[in-house]
Amino acid sequence: MSPEQLLAEPETALPTLRAAVTGLPSYVPGRRSLGANIAALASNESHYEPLPAATAAVAEAAGRMNRYPDMAAVELRERIARHLGVTAEEVAVGPGSVGVLQQIITGLCDAGDEVVFAWRSFEAYPILVELAGARPVRVPLDDAEGHDLDAMAAAVTERTRVILLCTPNNPTGVPISHGRLDAFLQSVRSDILVVIDEAYVEYADAGRGPDSLALYRRYPNVCILRTFSKAYGLAGLRVGYAITTAAIADGLRRTALPFAVSALAQKAAIASLDAGEEMAARVSLVKQERARMAAELEAQGWRLQPSQGNFLWIRTDAPLLALLVDAFDAAGILVRAYQGDGVRITVADPASNDRVLRLLAAHAPVRTS
């Protein structure tokens, strides 16, 4: 074939990704620890090893991993239902709460529908919304780093299908009070699903956040989203769940990837619920460290919002944020920086927390009287 003929040949068309996919921002996971002296405080994982009962359940189940797991997760759903006083028909499970959230958005949103959420909040929210072809509606946080519920109510349109409320909010740690959330729900149309994302609820002090189960019983358009990845220490197994009406829960199970929650994850989650007192004791220690760190940082001159998660949030301007990130990296401490907003630091063991306190003391803001 002559060069002229080659030039005349039309280009072969190749598969292309959807525009919604090519335009997606990448989810940025917390950086991993690369050595024994690295403090991994970027991912909000539990710094404790899995509960012994969960480890034993996984070891026992491993001998049957040649078999598919129960796709309906009946035993796990029944155990969650007993734990929270609902029915198994009201429970849907998935690979982490983010997996369940993808099922929610896939199940409720058509192209062009809108999902309202606070910003800054969990980074996966806009990614999952755009992947479904829906439109993310970001509502800025208020001056106290919490949800501006009045502004969120004003952002609702006839195309709104889902509202996401993260309490305590990730990354700021600020909860939504029960009274404020109750008033907000009274103002929201009943055909909008309001998802109360409580990934960190176990770390919240009593009375600081909403009684989500009471709100669910009062408002049928409420959906509660929780996970075993944080306080229960099963981040590596990926299992979360939603509490919602039986009809919505059935739809979430229909949209789920088949066999997405492994048999090992299901058994570990059940064992973890059964070891609730041991988990609560670990959470209590994290809360003690959170309070100790917050008090010392405030004494150093840092201004913090009271966090109800297993992390602390420091809002900074861009120059200071860059300086802090470099300092943390040099000290072998992995934290999560949010460009233009601030830095989130997971509360871990006392020794790691002391490293954080020493570093921040060296960069504390200059006080003015």
Phi, psi and chi 1 to 4 in degrees:
 res  aa     phi    psi   chi1   chi2   chi3   chi4
   1 MET       -  132.4 -175.1  178.1  -68.0      -
   2 SER   -73.6  159.2   68.8      -      -      -
   3 PRO   -56.7  -35.8  -25.7   34.6      -      -
   4 GLU   -63.9  -39.2  -68.9   77.9   10.9      -
   5 GLN   -68.1  -38.0  -71.7  175.0  -50.2      -
   6 LEU   -62.1  -42.2  -74.5  172.2      -      -
   7 LEU   -66.3  -28.7  -69.3  172.9      -      -
   8 ALA   -80.6  -16.8      -      -      -      -
   9 GLU   -66.2  132.6  -76.9  -70.3  -44.5      -
  10 PRO   -68.7  149.6   25.2  -34.4      -      -
  11 GLU   -66.9  141.1  -68.2 -173.7    7.7      -
  12 THR   -76.8  127.3  -58.8      -      -      -
  13 ALA   -72.8  137.3      -      -      -      -
  14 LEU  -117.4  158.6  -64.1  174.6      -      -
  15 PRO   -60.5  144.0  -21.8   32.4      -      -
  16 THR  -129.0  150.9   59.1      -      -      -
  17 LEU   -75.6  156.1  -67.3  167.1      -      -
  18 ARG   -61.2  147.9  -67.1  166.2   48.9 -145.3
  19 ALA   -58.6  -35.1      -      -      -      -
  20 ALA   -62.6  -28.0      -      -      -      -
  21 VAL   -83.1  -45.2  174.8      -      -      -
  22 THR   -64.4  -25.6   56.8      -      -      -
  23 GLY   -90.8   -1.2      -      -      -      -
  24 LEU   -71.2  138.7  -79.7  178.2      -      -
  25 PRO   -73.4  147.3   27.1  -33.3      -      -
  26 SER   -78.7  137.8  -63.9      -      -      -
  27 TYR   -68.9  132.0  177.6   78.6      -      -
  28 VAL  -103.9  104.7 -179.1      -      -      -
  29 PRO   -74.1  161.0   29.9  -35.0      -      -
  30 GLY   -62.9  142.0      -      -      -      -
  31 ARG   -67.9  150.6  -66.1  173.0  -64.1  165.3
  32 ARG   -91.2  153.7  -51.6  -49.5  -49.6  158.5
  33 SER   -75.9  133.4  174.1      -      -      -
  34 LEU  -111.3    4.7  -60.2  177.4      -      -
  35 GLY  -167.8  166.9      -      -      -      -
  36 ALA   -65.1  -26.5      -      -      -      -
  37 ASN   -95.7    7.1  -65.1  -37.3      -      -
  38 ILE   -91.0  129.0  -59.9  -65.1      -      -
  39 ALA   -92.4  110.9      -      -      -      -
  40 ALA   -89.3   93.6      -      -      -      -
  41 LEU  -121.3   33.3  -48.8 -179.1      -      -
  42 ALA  -108.8  -13.6      -      -      -      -
  43 SER  -114.6    2.1  -66.3      -      -      -
  44 ASN    58.5   27.3  -72.9  -12.2      -      -
  45 GLU   -75.7  160.6  -57.8  151.2  -35.8      -
  46 SER   -71.0  133.7  171.4      -      -      -
  47 HIS   -82.2   -6.2   68.4  -80.5      -      -
  48 TYR   -81.3  151.5  -68.0  104.8      -      -
  49 GLU   -68.4  163.2  -66.7 -179.1   -8.5      -
  50 PRO   -55.6  153.3  -23.6   32.9      -      -
  51 LEU   -57.2  139.0  -67.2  161.9      -      -
  52 PRO   -53.5  -37.2  -27.8   35.3      -      -
  53 ALA   -64.8  -35.9      -      -      -      -
  54 ALA   -68.6  -42.1      -      -      -      -
  55 THR   -61.1  -42.6  -58.0      -      -      -
  56 ALA   -65.2  -38.9      -      -      -      -
  57 ALA   -65.2  -39.0      -      -      -      -
  58 VAL   -66.9  -42.7  168.1      -      -      -
  59 ALA   -61.8  -39.9      -      -      -      -
  60 GLU   -70.0  -39.2 -165.6  -84.4  -27.2      -
  61 ALA   -74.5  -22.6      -      -      -      -
  62 ALA   -60.3  -27.0      -      -      -      -
  63 GLY   -70.4   -7.8      -      -      -      -
  64 ARG  -120.5   22.6  -63.5 -174.0  -58.7  -83.6
  65 MET   -78.7    4.9   61.4 -174.8  173.5      -
  66 ASN   -78.6   -8.7   57.5  -52.5      -      -
  67 ARG  -104.3  148.3  -56.0  -64.2 -175.7 -174.1
  68 TYR   -65.2  148.8  -75.2  111.2      -      -
  69 PRO   -74.2  167.8   28.2  -34.9      -      -
  70 ASP   -68.0  110.0  174.5   11.1      -      -
  71 MET   -63.2  -31.4 -167.2  170.0  113.0      -
  72 ALA   -84.2   -7.7      -      -      -      -
  73 ALA    48.2   46.0      -      -      -      -
  74 VAL   -61.1  -48.5  172.0      -      -      -
  75 GLU   -62.1  -43.2 -173.8 -178.6    3.0      -
  76 LEU   -66.2  -43.6  174.6   56.7      -      -
  77 ARG   -62.1  -39.6  -74.1  168.0   47.8 -139.2
  78 GLU   -66.1  -37.5  -70.4  177.0  -15.9      -
  79 ARG   -69.7  -41.2 -176.9   63.0 -174.8   85.5
  80 ILE   -62.1  -41.9  -68.2  169.7      -      -
  81 ALA   -60.3  -43.5      -      -      -      -
  82 ARG   -64.8  -37.8  -68.8 -161.0  -54.8  -86.5
  83 HIS   -62.7  -36.2  176.6   62.7      -      -
  84 LEU  -110.4   -2.0  -63.9  178.6      -      -
  85 GLY    73.8   36.7      -      -      -      -
  86 VAL  -123.1 -175.7  -61.9      -      -      -
  87 THR   -98.9  158.0   66.7      -      -      -
  88 ALA   -62.7  -27.9      -      -      -      -
  89 GLU   -67.8  -18.6  -72.1   70.3   29.5      -
  90 GLU   -92.7    5.6  -63.9  169.7  -81.3      -
  91 VAL  -113.9  132.6 -178.6      -      -      -
  92 ALA  -126.5  137.9      -      -      -      -
  93 VAL  -116.4  162.2  -58.3      -      -      -
  94 GLY  -163.6  178.4      -      -      -      -
  95 PRO   -76.0   81.6   27.7  -33.2      -      -
  96 GLY    82.1  161.8      -      -      -      -
  97 SER   -63.6  -27.3   57.7      -      -      -
  98 VAL   -68.8  -33.2   69.4      -      -      -
  99 GLY   -66.4  -41.1      -      -      -      -
 100 VAL   -65.9  -38.3 -177.5      -      -      -
 101 LEU   -63.5  -37.8 -178.9   57.0      -      -
 102 GLN   -62.0  -38.9 -175.5  171.4   33.2      -
 103 GLN   -62.7  -39.3  -65.9  162.1 -143.2      -
 104 ILE   -62.7  -50.5  -69.4  170.3      -      -
 105 ILE   -67.5  -40.2  -65.9  172.5      -      -
 106 THR   -62.2  -38.7  -59.2      -      -      -
 107 GLY   -76.1  -24.7      -      -      -      -
 108 LEU  -111.4  -21.8  -85.7   80.9      -      -
 109 CYS  -108.3  129.5  -66.0      -      -      -
 110 ASP   -96.3  169.9  -76.0  -41.4      -      -
 111 ALA   -56.8  131.5      -      -      -      -
 112 GLY    91.5  -13.5      -      -      -      -
 113 ASP   -68.5  162.8  -74.7  -20.1      -      -
 114 GLU  -117.3  144.4  -64.9  176.2   -9.3      -
 115 VAL  -125.1  121.9  178.5      -      -      -
 116 VAL   -99.3  134.2  175.6      -      -      -
 117 PHE  -153.7  159.8   51.2   87.2      -      -
 118 ALA   -74.8  156.7      -      -      -      -
 119 TRP  -147.4  122.9 -162.3 -107.7      -      -
 120 ARG   -90.0  141.4  177.6  173.3  -68.9  -85.6
 121 SER  -145.9 -155.8 -166.0      -      -      -
 122 PHE   -60.1  127.6 -177.5   35.6      -      -
 123 GLU   -64.5  -22.0  -79.3 -167.8  -66.9      -
 124 ALA   -74.7  -17.9      -      -      -      -
 125 TYR   -54.7  -58.9  -70.5  165.9      -      -
 126 PRO   -64.4  -30.4   22.3  -33.1      -      -
 127 ILE   -64.7  -48.0  -63.9  172.6      -      -
 128 LEU   -65.9  -37.1  -64.2  179.2      -      -
 129 VAL   -66.0  -48.5  173.1      -      -      -
 130 GLU   -66.8  -34.5  -68.3 -177.4   16.4      -
 131 LEU   -62.4  -31.8 -172.2   59.3      -      -
 132 ALA   -81.3   -2.7      -      -      -      -
 133 GLY    83.3    5.5      -      -      -      -
 134 ALA   -88.1  176.6      -      -      -      -
 135 ARG  -111.2  120.3  176.5  174.9  172.3  -97.3
 136 PRO   -76.8  133.4   25.8  -30.2      -      -
 137 VAL  -116.8  104.0  179.1      -      -      -
 138 ARG   -89.4  129.5  -61.1  171.3  176.0   82.9
 139 VAL  -115.5  119.8  178.2      -      -      -
 140 PRO   -58.1  145.8  -24.1   34.2      -      -
 141 LEU   -62.9  159.7  -62.9  172.1      -      -
 142 ASP   -81.0 -177.7   61.8   22.2      -      -
 143 ASP   -66.3  -19.6  -68.7  -20.2      -      -
 144 ALA   -94.8   15.6      -      -      -      -
 145 GLU    68.5   19.9  -57.3  -82.4   18.4      -
 146 GLY  -113.9 -177.9      -      -      -      -
 147 HIS   -70.4  130.0  -74.9   56.7      -      -
 148 ASP   -89.9   88.1 -172.7  -21.7      -      -
 149 LEU   -67.1  -31.2  -65.3 -178.5      -      -
 150 ASP   -64.5  -44.3  -69.7  -21.1      -      -
 151 ALA   -67.3  -34.6      -      -      -      -
 152 MET   -67.4  -40.3  -66.1 -174.8   76.0      -
 153 ALA   -62.9  -38.0      -      -      -      -
 154 ALA   -70.1  -22.7      -      -      -      -
 155 ALA   -81.3   -9.4      -      -      -      -
 156 VAL   -72.0  135.1  170.2      -      -      -
 157 THR  -127.5 -178.0   72.6      -      -      -
 158 GLU   -66.6  -17.4   61.8 -179.5   13.4      -
 159 ARG   -91.3   -4.5  -63.8  -54.9  -57.3  -92.5
 160 THR   -69.2  127.5  -56.8      -      -      -
 161 ARG  -115.0  -30.1  -65.7  -74.4  -73.2  146.1
 162 VAL  -140.8  142.6  177.5      -      -      -
 163 ILE  -121.9  130.5  -62.1  172.6      -      -
 164 LEU  -107.2  125.2  -54.6  176.9      -      -
 165 LEU  -123.0  114.2  -56.0  173.3      -      -
 166 CYS   -99.1  111.9 -172.5      -      -      -
 167 THR  -140.4  118.7  176.3      -      -      -
 168 PRO   -62.5  146.1  -16.1   28.4      -      -
 169 ASN   -73.0  137.7 -173.9   48.4      -      -
 170 ASN  -103.7  116.5  173.8   21.5      -      -
 171 PRO  -107.5    5.4   37.7  -37.0      -      -
 172 THR   -86.7  -20.0   64.3      -      -      -
 173 GLY    81.6    2.3      -      -      -      -
 174 VAL   -85.6  129.0  177.3      -      -      -
 175 PRO   -88.1  169.7   33.9  -34.8      -      -
 176 ILE  -104.3  128.3  -54.9  172.1      -      -
 177 SER   -70.1  156.9   72.5      -      -      -
 178 HIS   -62.4  -45.8 -176.9   86.9      -      -
 179 GLY   -62.1  -43.1      -      -      -      -
 180 ARG   -65.6  -40.8  -71.1  179.8   62.6 -127.8
 181 LEU   -69.6  -37.6 -174.8   45.6      -      -
 182 ASP   -60.0  -47.5 -168.3   -0.7      -      -
 183 ALA   -62.3  -39.0      -      -      -      -
 184 PHE   -63.2  -44.6  175.3   76.3      -      -
 185 LEU   -63.9  -31.6  -70.8  168.0      -      -
 186 GLN   -64.2  -26.2  -67.9  179.5   43.6      -
 187 SER   -92.8   -9.3   72.1      -      -      -
 188 VAL   -92.4  138.9  173.1      -      -      -
 189 ARG   -57.1  143.1  -66.9 -162.9  -38.2  -94.4
 190 SER   -70.6  -14.3   60.7      -      -      -
 191 ASP   -91.2    5.5   64.7  -28.1      -      -
 192 ILE  -100.8  127.1  -62.6  173.3      -      -
 193 LEU   -80.2  122.6 -171.6   70.6      -      -
 194 VAL  -103.4  110.8  179.9      -      -      -
 195 VAL   -94.9  118.2  178.8      -      -      -
 196 ILE   -96.1  102.8  -56.8  175.9      -      -
 197 ASP   -86.4  107.9 -175.5  -10.9      -      -
 198 GLU  -115.9   51.5  -64.8 -172.7  -53.9      -
 199 ALA   -60.1  -26.8      -      -      -      -
 200 TYR  -114.6   19.0  -59.3   94.0      -      -
 201 VAL   -60.1  -31.9   66.1      -      -      -
 202 GLU   -64.2  -22.8  -69.1   85.2    3.0      -
 203 TYR   -89.2   -5.9  -65.5  105.2      -      -
 204 ALA   -80.4  140.3      -      -      -      -
 205 ASP   -70.5  148.4  -65.1  -35.1      -      -
 206 ALA   -56.8  130.7      -      -      -      -
 207 GLY    84.7   -5.3      -      -      -      -
 208 ARG   -84.0  -24.9  -69.6  -60.3  -54.2  -86.9
 209 GLY  -120.3 -172.5      -      -      -      -
 210 PRO   -78.1  155.5   30.4  -36.0      -      -
 211 ASP   -86.7   87.6 -177.3  -17.2      -      -
 212 SER   -65.1  -34.2   58.0      -      -      -
 213 LEU   -67.1  -38.8  -76.7  166.2      -      -
 214 ALA   -64.3  -39.4      -      -      -      -
 215 LEU   -68.0  -38.1  -66.2  172.3      -      -
 216 TYR   -62.0  -41.2  165.8   63.7      -      -
 217 ARG   -68.1  -26.9  -66.0 -175.3  179.1  101.7
 218 ARG   -87.6  -35.2 -178.4  175.4  179.2 -175.0
 219 TYR  -120.0  106.3  -58.6   98.4      -      -
 220 PRO   -64.7  -14.2  -19.6   31.4      -      -
 221 ASN   -90.2   10.8   61.8  -36.2      -      -
 222 VAL   -90.0  139.8  162.5      -      -      -
 223 CYS  -128.6  128.8  172.7      -      -      -
 224 ILE   -99.6  131.9  -59.8  168.8      -      -
 225 LEU  -120.1  124.7 -169.3   61.2      -      -
 226 ARG  -138.4  170.7  -66.8 -173.9  178.7  178.3
 227 THR  -144.1  157.7 -174.7      -      -      -
 228 PHE   -98.6    6.0  -72.5   91.7      -      -
 229 SER   -78.6  -23.2  -66.1      -      -      -
 230 LYS   -99.8  -90.8  -53.3  -57.3 -179.1 -176.2
 231 ALA   -61.9  -32.9      -      -      -      -
 232 TYR   -82.1   -8.9  -72.0   98.1      -      -
 233 GLY    72.5   30.5      -      -      -      -
 234 LEU  -114.3   34.2  -59.6 -178.4      -      -
 235 ALA   -57.2  -34.3      -      -      -      -
 236 GLY   -77.0  -10.3      -      -      -      -
 237 LEU  -102.7  -18.0  -75.8  179.8      -      -
 238 ARG    62.5   85.0  -47.1  -53.4  -58.8  129.5
 239 VAL  -149.0  124.6   54.6      -      -      -
 240 GLY  -138.6  178.4      -      -      -      -
 241 TYR  -156.7  161.4   62.4   93.4      -      -
 242 ALA  -122.9  146.3      -      -      -      -
 243 ILE  -112.0  119.8  -54.3  -62.7      -      -
 244 THR  -156.9  178.3 -175.8      -      -      -
 245 THR   -60.0  155.0   62.8      -      -      -
 246 ALA   -57.4  -38.1      -      -      -      -
 247 ALA   -66.3  -44.8      -      -      -      -
 248 ILE   -67.7  -42.8  -65.2  -67.7      -      -
 249 ALA   -59.5  -40.0      -      -      -      -
 250 ASP   -62.1  -40.5  178.4   67.3      -      -
 251 GLY   -65.0  -37.0      -      -      -      -
 252 LEU   -65.7  -38.3  -60.4 -173.3      -      -
 253 ARG   -66.3  -32.4  -70.1 -169.1  -72.4  -86.0
 254 ARG   -69.8  -32.4  -68.4  171.4 -174.4  -91.6
 255 THR   -87.1   -4.9   61.4      -      -      -
 256 ALA   -73.0  146.1      -      -      -      -
 257 LEU   -65.0  127.6 -175.6   68.9      -      -
 258 PRO   -55.7  134.9  -26.4   35.3      -      -
 259 PHE    59.8   30.8  -51.8  111.9      -      -
 260 ALA   -70.7  -28.4      -      -      -      -
 261 VAL  -101.0  112.7 -178.3      -      -      -
 262 SER   -66.0  160.2   71.5      -      -      -
 263 ALA   -60.9  -37.4      -      -      -      -
 264 LEU   -63.3  -42.8  -83.0   64.0      -      -
 265 ALA   -64.2  -42.5      -      -      -      -
 266 GLN   -62.2  -46.4  -66.8 -177.9   39.8      -
 267 LYS   -65.1  -39.6  -66.7  -65.4 -173.8 -177.9
 268 ALA   -66.0  -38.7      -      -      -      -
 269 ALA   -65.1  -42.8      -      -      -      -
 270 ILE   -61.7  -46.1  -67.8  168.2      -      -
 271 ALA   -62.9  -36.0      -      -      -      -
 272 SER   -67.8  -39.6  -63.9      -      -      -
 273 LEU   -63.5  -38.3  -75.4  174.0      -      -
 274 ASP   -67.8  -22.0  -69.4  -18.3      -      -
 275 ALA  -102.8   38.4      -      -      -      -
 276 GLY   -59.9  -36.7      -      -      -      -
 277 GLU   -66.2  -40.2  -70.3 -173.8    5.1      -
 278 GLU   -65.8  -40.7 -173.3  175.9   -3.8      -
 279 MET   -62.5  -43.3 -175.1  -83.7  -68.0      -
 280 ALA   -62.1  -36.5      -      -      -      -
 281 ALA   -64.8  -39.2      -      -      -      -
 282 ARG   -65.9  -42.6  -67.4 -180.0  171.0 -170.5
 283 VAL   -60.6  -39.9  165.3      -      -      -
 284 SER   -59.7  -39.5  179.1      -      -      -
 285 LEU   -66.5  -38.9  -65.7  174.8      -      -
 286 VAL   -63.3  -41.8  172.2      -      -      -
 287 LYS   -64.9  -36.9  -69.4  163.9   69.7  172.6
 288 GLN   -63.2  -43.9  -69.0  175.2   31.3      -
 289 GLU   -66.4  -38.6  -80.6  -64.1  -70.2      -
 290 ARG   -58.2  -45.6 -179.5 -178.6   70.0 -166.0
 291 ALA   -65.9  -41.0      -      -      -      -
 292 ARG   -63.0  -46.2  178.2  178.7   75.6   90.3
 293 MET   -63.8  -44.3  -67.3 -178.9   71.2      -
 294 ALA   -61.3  -42.6      -      -      -      -
 295 ALA   -63.5  -43.3      -      -      -      -
 296 GLU   -69.5  -39.1 -175.7  161.3  -22.1      -
 297 LEU   -66.3  -38.2  -70.1  174.6      -      -
 298 GLU   -66.5  -36.6  -72.2  171.3   -9.5      -
 299 ALA   -65.4  -30.4      -      -      -      -
 300 GLN   -73.2  -18.1  -68.7  176.0    6.7      -
 301 GLY   114.2   -0.6      -      -      -      -
 302 TRP   -78.0  141.4  -61.8   99.1      -      -
 303 ARG  -100.3  117.8  -71.3 -167.0  -64.5  179.4
 304 LEU  -120.5  151.2  -52.6  177.4      -      -
 305 GLN   -89.9  143.7  -64.9  -63.9  -24.6      -
 306 PRO   -62.7  112.2  -20.2   32.2      -      -
 307 SER   -83.8  140.5  172.9      -      -      -
 308 GLN  -113.4   12.2  -68.0  -64.4  -67.4      -
 309 GLY  -103.8 -170.9      -      -      -      -
 310 ASN   -94.8   40.1   66.4  -28.9      -      -
 311 PHE  -156.1  164.6   53.0   87.8      -      -
 312 LEU  -121.2  150.0  -63.5  172.6      -      -
 313 TRP  -122.0  128.3  168.1 -107.5      -      -
 314 ILE  -120.6  113.5  -62.1  177.0      -      -
 315 ARG   -83.7  132.5 -178.6  170.8  -72.7  -80.0
 316 THR  -140.7  161.9   65.1      -      -      -
 317 ASP   -78.7  169.6   56.6   26.6      -      -
 318 ALA   -59.7  -45.7      -      -      -      -
 319 PRO   -61.5  -44.3  -24.0   34.7      -      -
 320 LEU   -68.4  -36.6  179.9   55.2      -      -
 321 LEU   -61.0  -45.1  177.5   59.4      -      -
 322 ALA   -61.8  -41.0      -      -      -      -
 323 LEU   -64.2  -43.7 -174.8  150.3      -      -
 324 LEU   -64.8  -43.7  -73.2  177.7      -      -
 325 VAL   -59.7  -44.6  169.9      -      -      -
 326 ASP   -62.1  -41.2  -71.8  -16.0      -      -
 327 ALA   -66.7  -42.6      -      -      -      -
 328 PHE   -62.8  -43.9  -83.5  118.9      -      -
 329 ASP   -60.0  -44.9  -76.5  -10.5      -      -
 330 ALA   -64.4  -29.0      -      -      -      -
 331 ALA   -88.4    0.3      -      -      -      -
 332 GLY    73.1   33.0      -      -      -      -
 333 ILE  -119.2  118.6  -57.2  171.7      -      -
 334 LEU   -93.0  117.2  -56.2 -177.3      -      -
 335 VAL  -123.4  172.3  -63.5      -      -      -
 336 ARG  -107.3  114.2 -176.3   65.1  175.5  -89.5
 337 ALA   -98.0  139.0      -      -      -      -
 338 TYR  -115.9  107.9  -65.9   82.5      -      -
 339 GLN   -52.5  124.9 -164.1   63.0   37.5      -
 340 GLY    84.5   -4.2      -      -      -      -
 341 ASP  -124.5  -56.2  -72.6  -46.7      -      -
 342 GLY   170.1 -162.0      -      -      -      -
 343 VAL  -133.4  138.7   61.3      -      -      -
 344 ARG  -112.4  133.4 -171.5 -166.3   68.9 -167.3
 345 ILE  -125.7  120.1  -54.7  165.7      -      -
 346 THR   -70.8  137.0  -56.5      -      -      -
 347 VAL   -79.8  126.6  176.4      -      -      -
 348 ALA  -126.5 -141.3      -      -      -      -
 349 ASP   -76.7  157.6   59.5  -79.0      -      -
 350 PRO   -54.4  -39.0  -28.1   36.5      -      -
 351 ALA   -64.4  -44.7      -      -      -      -
 352 SER   -64.8  -40.2  -62.8      -      -      -
 353 ASN   -64.4  -36.2  -61.9  -24.4      -      -
 354 ASP   -64.7  -35.6  -74.6  -19.1      -      -
 355 ARG   -61.5  -41.9  -67.6  171.5   64.0 -178.0
 356 VAL   -62.6  -45.3  170.3      -      -      -
 357 LEU   -62.9  -40.9  -67.1  171.7      -      -
 358 ARG   -64.6  -42.5  -72.0 -166.7  -65.4  -90.1
 359 LEU   -65.1  -44.7 -175.3  145.8      -      -
 360 LEU   -70.3  -28.7  -71.4  174.1      -      -
 361 ALA   -62.7  -34.9      -      -      -      -
 362 ALA   -73.4  -15.5      -      -      -      -
 363 HIS  -122.6   20.1  -63.3   86.5      -      -
 364 ALA   -61.4  144.9      -      -      -      -
 365 PRO   -64.0  148.9   21.9  -31.7      -      -
 366 VAL   -73.8  127.6  176.1      -      -      -
 367 ARG   -82.3  142.7  -63.8 -172.5 -177.9 -173.6
 368 THR  -118.5  137.6   58.7      -      -      -
 369 SER  -107.3      -   54.6      -      -      -
